[in-house]
Amino acid sequence: MGALKLLDDKHGELKSMRTAPNYLRRGVAGLILRHILQVAHDRCFHRLSLETGTQAGFTACHQLYLKHGFVDCEPFADYQFDQHNRFLSLTLCENNELP
């Protein structure tokens, strides 16, 4: 499952990405992420951001986001940086094409 939170009219936050244990390593997370990217495209967002953990258990998540074009960024919205979180952002094309 996953969710998209509206931060402002052009910026969204990717929230609560989770894959049920029985579906891990089957491409489900990529399908969910691509669906959320399509929704962001349909809503004409210019940027998507997310906050995730830094522990070893998040390595697969980091790889997924980086594979889809997300890059490290500064904290956004009301988040504060600490050693346990990582911030990533994806700039959608100005002409509103998916990257």
Phi, psi and omega in degrees: 000162177198162181219158179235118180258133177280120176265320169204187188293348180232003185229125178239158177244128174282123186236149164053044175289123179215145173237132178300140184309323180291349183245009179295146176064028178239007179087005183295317181300320177297320177296317179297314181298315179297324176296315179296321176299321178294319177298316178299319177299313181298331179269006177062034175293149175261339185209140171239137179231160177208158174238134179219177181274170180250353182293162183304329180295348180263002184303315180297323177297312180303315180299319179298311182295317179296320178301328181266012172099359177290147178229157177299145180213175177284160174305148182232172181051230182261010181289150173238141179287139166211179186291349184257003179229156179227139181246135179228152182215150176232122175269119176281149183303144181300330178274015175066030172268148176291141179292000000 
